[in-house]
Amino acid sequence: MSKGFLAYIFSFLGMLMCFQVSQAQDTISLAVAVNMALKNNYDIQLAKNNVEIAQTNNSYGMAGGLPSINGTASDQQQIQDIRQETAGAGGATNTRVANGATANTLAFNVTGSLVLFNGMRVVATKKRLNLLEEQNKEQLNLQIQNTIAAVAIAYYDIVRQQSYLKTLEKSIEAATSKLDIVNQQLKLGVSNNALLFQAEVDVNSLKQSLITQQTAVKQAYQDFKALVNPTLEQEISINDSISIDPNLKLDSLESYFKNNPEMLAAVLNTKISEQLVKETASQRYPTLRLNGGYNYNRNVASGGFFLLNQTQGPFVNLTLNLPIYNGNSFKRQEQSAKVAAQSSEIRKKSVELTYKTNAAKLWEAYQSSKQQLDLAQENYKIALQLLELITKKFELRQATIVDVKMAQQSFENAAYGIVNLQFSAKAAEIELKRMAAKLDF
């Protein structure tokens, strides 16, 4: 009995580092999961749409730099009663009356207008549209990096939860072996019912914990599916271990923090605010427009002085609009835009400070977890040896059932400690790489 139990324990040491899950389900790797998430994530789809909108809007036409051309046409037919009186010779009055006279007015024209100068507003607006397109692209990159990080964390959380499950399963094996030993000792008359009841309680308690952990694993899979593909119906499984990048260095990451999409978006937002200041300031300058077009008018009447009146031909003119006074509205708008630009600069500095602070904290967490991991692995070996020794003593009635239970709990805690530290180090590693925009699977 003891040899079988110890075989289980020794095999579990390897399984803890790289355990296997059931192959009855479709096994999914992290790379596949990330690709699925990038394809199906709703936030990424929305960010892509924003990029497309920004690209569509980024044109000289939207900035007001291209001419506007309009055409109009009208054809009016009417019936009217006419009475006309004109002065005749010798002070006489000539009267002309026409009832039910018909008339037709046909007109069409094409006009065009081009802004020649408006305080460089067109230039400022076009630069702002360029910056908005770049900003939306960075926000898309940010959403991609955030999605990859979220999928990776959820993926390794499942690995961690499944490791807890394996630990509980092995603990149940140990507790069952302990129960069998007590049963055999009871048959030989060297044990009592109190020890039997305690062994049964220990087994049942572990089974309850196992059910709770199975639920936790299922919930972790549901969270993972929501990130990868919300419409995914097939059952999936993860067969992986938590490996930590040993070559991660803070100074190599810090050089990439300036390329973080959120940082770049904050910088671009400051530049956009600066362009808005120029746009609002341009409203206080005169606007010069070049206008031109072609007019055609034709009037036909069956009564009146003119039976036919037709005009046609091109025209061109310049218009100058000079704002003189509008209640200081433009000035106030410019002042508000300057305050908004200052706020953008403050937000940019706040983002920079937050990233530097978080990077320092994450690096400490990463280093601490790695250092503790070596101690945890050594502690696991000691706990395994202790459980082996106490189990042998219990069979020889040199240790109590409480001693076995305490040794078993020490073994469980040591096993949990390893995978928790692995997960903690991996989570810090993922977040550091996300901040440096270096996540790639």
C-alpha positions in Angstrom: 0.0 0.0 0.0 2.8 2.4 0.9 4.8 1.7 -2.2 1.8 2.4 -4.4 1.1 5.6 -2.6 4.7 6.8 -2.8 4.7 6.0 -6.6 1.8 8.4 -7.0 3.6 11.1 -5.1 6.8 10.8 -7.1 5.0 10.9 -10.4 3.1 14.0 -9.2 6.4 16.0 -9.0 6.8 15.8 -12.7 3.1 16.2 -13.4 3.0 19.4 -11.4 5.4 21.1 -13.7 3.8 20.0 -16.9 0.5 18.2 -16.3 -1.7 16.7 -18.9 -5.5 17.2 -19.3 -8.0 14.9 -21.0 -7.6 14.5 -24.7 -11.3 13.9 -25.2 -11.7 17.6 -25.9 -10.1 19.7 -28.6 -6.7 20.9 -27.2 -5.9 24.6 -28.0 -2.5 26.3 -27.8 -1.9 29.9 -26.7 -0.9 30.9 -30.3 -4.2 29.5 -31.7 -6.2 31.2 -28.9 -4.6 34.6 -29.5 -5.3 34.3 -33.3 -8.9 33.5 -32.6 -9.3 36.4 -30.2 -7.7 38.9 -32.6 -10.2 37.8 -35.2 -13.3 37.7 -33.1 -12.8 40.3 -30.3 -15.5 42.9 -30.4 -13.4 45.7 -29.1 -10.8 45.1 -31.8 -13.5 45.1 -34.5 -14.8 48.5 -33.1 -11.2 49.9 -33.1 -10.8 48.7 -36.7 -14.0 50.6 -37.7 -12.7 53.7 -36.0 -9.5 53.5 -38.0 -11.5 53.1 -41.2 -13.6 56.1 -40.3 -10.5 58.2 -39.6 -8.9 57.2 -42.9 -12.1 58.1 -44.8 -12.3 61.5 -43.1 -8.6 62.3 -43.7 -8.8 64.2 -46.9 -8.4 67.8 -48.1 -12.0 67.9 -49.0 -13.0 67.2 -45.3 -10.5 69.9 -44.3 -12.1 72.4 -46.6 -9.2 72.7 -49.0 -10.9 71.6 -52.2 -13.4 73.6 -54.2 -17.1 73.1 -53.8 -19.2 73.0 -57.0 -22.9 73.1 -57.1 -25.5 73.0 -59.9 -29.1 74.2 -59.8 -31.9 74.1 -62.4 -35.5 75.2 -62.5 -38.3 75.3 -65.1 -41.4 77.2 -64.1 -44.6 77.3 -66.2 -47.4 79.8 -65.2 -50.7 81.3 -66.4 -51.4 84.9 -65.5 -53.6 87.9 -66.2 -51.7 90.9 -67.3 -52.8 94.6 -67.2 -50.1 97.1 -68.2 -50.4 100.9 -68.4 -47.8 103.0 -70.1 -47.5 106.7 -70.8 -48.4 107.7 -74.4 -48.0 110.8 -76.5 -49.6 114.0 -75.2 -50.1 112.6 -71.7 -52.4 109.8 -72.9 -52.3 106.4 -71.2 -52.0 103.2 -73.1 -53.5 100.2 -71.5 -52.8 96.6 -72.4 -54.8 93.7 -71.0 -54.1 90.0 -71.5 -56.1 87.4 -69.7 -54.8 83.8 -69.4 -51.3 84.7 -70.7 -48.8 81.9 -70.4 -45.2 82.3 -69.4 -42.2 80.0 -69.0 -39.0 80.6 -67.0 -36.1 78.2 -67.5 -32.9 78.7 -65.6 -29.8 76.7 -64.6 -26.4 77.6 -63.3 -23.2 75.9 -62.1 -21.2 77.7 -59.4 -17.9 76.9 -57.7 -16.1 78.3 -54.7 -12.5 77.9 -53.5 -11.0 79.1 -50.2 -7.9 81.1 -51.0 -7.1 82.1 -47.4 -8.8 81.5 -44.0 -6.0 82.0 -41.5 -4.4 78.7 -42.4 -7.3 76.8 -41.0 -7.3 74.3 -43.9 -3.7 73.4 -43.2 -4.3 73.0 -39.4 -7.4 70.9 -40.0 -5.6 68.6 -42.4 -2.8 68.0 -39.9 -5.4 67.3 -37.2 -7.0 64.7 -39.5 -3.6 63.1 -40.1 -3.0 62.9 -36.4 -6.5 61.5 -35.7 -5.8 58.7 -38.2 -2.5 57.9 -36.5 -4.1 58.0 -33.1 -6.9 55.6 -34.1 -4.2 53.2 -35.4 -2.4 53.4 -32.1 -5.6 52.8 -30.2 -6.1 49.7 -32.4 -2.6 48.5 -31.6 -3.3 49.1 -27.9 -6.5 47.0 -28.1 -4.6 44.3 -29.8 -1.9 44.2 -27.1 -4.5 44.4 -24.4 -6.4 41.5 -26.0 -3.3 39.3 -26.3 -2.4 40.0 -22.6 -5.9 39.2 -21.4 -6.0 35.9 -23.4 -2.5 34.9 -22.1 -3.5 35.7 -18.5 -6.7 33.7 -18.8 -4.9 30.8 -20.6 -2.3 30.5 -17.8 -5.0 30.9 -15.1 -6.6 27.8 -16.5 -3.2 26.0 -16.3 -3.0 27.2 -12.6 -6.5 26.1 -11.8 -6.0 22.7 -13.4 -2.8 22.3 -11.4 -4.8 23.0 -8.2 -7.2 20.3 -9.4 -4.4 17.8 -9.9 -3.0 18.5 -6.5 -6.4 17.8 -4.9 -6.8 14.6 -6.9 -3.4 13.4 -5.6 -4.4 14.5 -2.1 -7.5 12.4 -2.4 -5.3 9.5 -3.4 -3.1 10.0 -0.3 -6.2 10.4 1.9 -7.8 7.2 0.5 -4.5 5.3 1.1 -4.6 6.6 4.6 -8.2 5.4 5.0 -7.2 1.9 3.7 -4.4 1.7 6.2 -6.7 2.6 9.0 -9.2 -0.1 7.8 -6.6 -2.7 7.7 -5.3 -1.7 11.2 -8.9 -1.8 12.5 -9.3 -5.4 11.2 -6.1 -6.3 13.0 -7.4 -4.7 16.1 -4.6 -2.1 16.3 -6.8 0.9 15.5 -10.2 2.3 16.5 -13.3 3.9 15.1 -12.3 7.4 16.0 -9.3 7.2 13.6 -11.5 5.6 10.9 -14.1 8.4 11.2 -11.4 11.0 11.0 -9.9 9.4 7.9 -13.3 9.3 6.3 -13.9 13.0 7.2 -10.6 13.9 5.6 -11.5 12.1 2.4 -15.0 13.6 2.2 -13.6 17.1 2.9 -11.1 16.8 0.1 -13.8 15.5 -2.3 -15.8 18.6 -1.5 -12.8 20.8 -2.3 -12.4 18.9 -5.5 -16.0 19.7 -6.6 -15.4 23.3 -5.8 -12.2 23.4 -7.8 -13.8 21.6 -10.7 -16.3 24.4 -10.8 -13.5 27.0 -10.7 -11.9 25.3 -13.7 -15.1 25.3 -15.7 -15.6 29.0 -14.9 -12.1 29.8 -16.0 -12.8 28.1 -19.3 -15.9 30.2 -19.7 -14.0 33.4 -19.1 -11.4 32.2 -21.6 -14.0 31.4 -24.2 -15.5 34.9 -23.8 -12.1 36.4 -24.7 -11.2 34.0 -27.5 -14.6 33.5 -29.3 -17.9 34.3 -27.5 -19.7 32.2 -30.0 -17.5 29.1 -29.6 -19.7 26.1 -28.7 -17.2 23.2 -28.8 -15.5 22.0 -25.7 -11.8 22.9 -25.5 -9.0 21.9 -23.3 -5.6 23.3 -22.5 -2.5 21.1 -22.2 0.4 23.3 -21.2 2.7 24.4 -18.4 3.8 27.8 -17.2 7.2 28.7 -18.5 8.9 32.0 -17.5 11.2 34.0 -19.8 14.6 33.9 -17.9 16.1 36.6 -20.2 13.7 39.4 -19.4 15.6 42.6 -18.4 14.0 45.9 -17.3 16.4 48.2 -19.1 15.8 46.5 -22.4 12.0 46.9 -21.9 12.2 50.6 -20.8 13.6 51.6 -24.2 10.4 50.3 -25.7 7.9 52.0 -23.3 7.9 55.1 -25.5 6.5 52.9 -28.3 3.6 51.8 -26.2 0.4 52.5 -28.1 -1.2 54.2 -25.2 1.8 56.5 -24.7 1.9 57.3 -28.4 -1.9 57.9 -28.4 -1.4 60.4 -25.5 1.3 62.2 -27.4 -0.8 62.4 -30.5 -3.7 63.7 -28.5 -1.5 66.6 -27.3 -0.6 67.4 -30.9 -4.3 67.2 -32.0 -5.2 69.7 -29.2 -2.5 72.0 -30.6 -4.0 71.9 -34.0 -7.4 72.6 -32.6 -6.0 75.8 -31.0 -4.7 76.9 -34.5 -8.1 76.0 -36.1 -10.1 78.1 -33.6 -7.5 81.0 -33.8 -8.0 81.0 -37.6 -11.6 82.0 -37.2 -10.5 85.5 -36.2 -8.8 86.1 -39.6 -10.5 87.2 -42.8 -11.6 84.6 -45.4 -11.0 85.1 -49.1 -12.9 83.0 -51.6 -12.7 82.7 -55.3 -16.1 82.2 -56.9 -17.0 81.4 -60.5 -19.7 79.7 -62.6 -22.0 79.8 -65.5 -25.6 81.2 -65.6 -28.4 80.6 -68.1 -31.8 82.2 -67.9 -34.6 82.1 -70.5 -38.0 83.8 -70.1 -40.8 83.3 -72.6 -44.2 85.0 -72.2 -47.3 85.3 -74.4 -48.2 88.7 -72.9 -46.3 91.7 -71.6 -43.5 93.8 -73.0 -41.0 91.0 -73.4 -42.0 88.0 -75.3 -38.5 86.5 -75.0 -35.7 87.4 -72.6 -32.6 85.2 -72.5 -29.2 85.7 -70.8 -26.3 83.3 -70.4 -22.6 83.4 -69.7 -19.8 82.7 -67.2 -18.9 84.8 -64.2 -16.1 85.1 -61.6 -15.6 87.1 -58.5 -13.7 87.4 -55.2 -15.4 87.6 -51.8 -13.8 88.7 -48.6 -15.4 88.0 -45.3 -13.9 90.0 -42.4 -15.1 89.1 -38.9 -15.4 92.4 -37.0 -17.3 91.5 -33.8 -19.2 88.5 -32.6 -19.3 89.0 -28.8 -15.7 87.7 -28.5 -17.0 84.2 -29.3 -13.9 83.2 -31.4 -11.5 84.6 -28.7 -13.2 82.5 -26.0 -13.2 79.4 -28.2 -9.4 79.9 -28.7 -8.9 80.3 -24.9 -10.9 77.1 -24.2 -8.8 75.2 -26.9 -5.6 76.3 -25.2 -6.8 75.1 -21.8 -7.8 71.8 -23.5 -4.3 71.5 -25.0 -2.8 72.0 -21.5 -5.0 69.3 -20.1 -3.8 67.0 -22.9 -0.2 67.6 -21.9 -1.0 66.9 -18.3 -2.8 63.6 -19.2 0.3 62.6 -21.3 2.6 63.2 -18.3 0.2 61.3 -16.1 0.3 58.3 -18.5 4.1 58.4 -18.5 4.3 58.5 -14.7 1.8 55.7 -14.4 3.7 53.5 -16.8 7.0 54.1 -15.1 5.5 53.4 -11.6 3.7 50.3 -12.8 6.8 49.0 -14.6 8.9 49.4 -11.5 6.3 47.5 -9.4 5.8 44.8 -11.9 9.6 44.2 -12.2 9.9 43.8 -8.5 7.0 41.3 -8.5 8.6 39.4 -11.4 12.0 39.3 -9.7 10.5 38.4 -6.3 8.4 35.5 -7.8 11.4 34.1 -9.6 13.6 34.2 -6.5 10.8 32.6 -4.3 10.3 29.9 -6.9 13.6 28.4 -6.3 12.8 28.2 -2.6 9.3 26.9 -3.3 10.7 24.0 -5.4 13.2 23.1 -2.6 10.3 23.4 -0.1 8.3 21.0 -2.2 11.0 18.4 -2.2 11.3 18.6 1.6 7.5 18.4 2.0 7.5 15.3 -0.3 10.2 13.6 1.8 8.3 14.6 5.0 5.0 13.0 3.7 6.9 9.9 2.7 8.5 9.6 6.1 5.3 10.3 8.1 3.3 7.8 5.9 5.9 5.0 6.7 5.7 5.9 10.4 1.9 5.9 10.3 1.9 2.3 8.9 4.3 1.3 11.7 2.0 3.1 14.2 4.9 5.5 15.0 2.9 8.6 13.9 -0.6 9.7 14.4 -3.3 10.4 11.9 -2.9 14.1 12.7 0.8 13.9 11.8 -0.2 12.5 8.4 -2.8 15.1 7.8 -0.4 17.9 8.7 2.3 16.5 6.4 -0.3 16.1 3.6 -1.4 19.8 4.1 2.3 20.9 3.9 2.6 18.9 0.7 -0.5 20.6 -0.8 0.6 24.1 0.2 4.0 23.5 -1.3 2.5 22.3 -4.5 0.1 25.3 -4.6 3.0 27.6 -3.8 5.0 26.6 -6.9 2.2 27.1 -9.4 1.1 30.4 -7.7 4.6 31.8 -8.0 4.9 30.6 -11.6 1.6 32.3 -12.4 2.6 35.5 -10.6 5.9 35.7 -12.4 4.2 35.0 -15.8 1.5 37.6 -15.2 4.2 40.2 -14.4 6.2 39.2 -17.5 3.1 39.4 -19.7 2.2 42.9 -18.4 5.7 44.2 -18.8 5.9 43.0 -22.4 2.4 44.5 -23.0 3.6 47.8 -21.7 6.6 47.6 -24.0 4.4 46.6 -26.9 6.5 43.4 -27.3 3.7 40.8 -26.8 3.9 38.2 -29.6 2.6 34.6 -29.7 
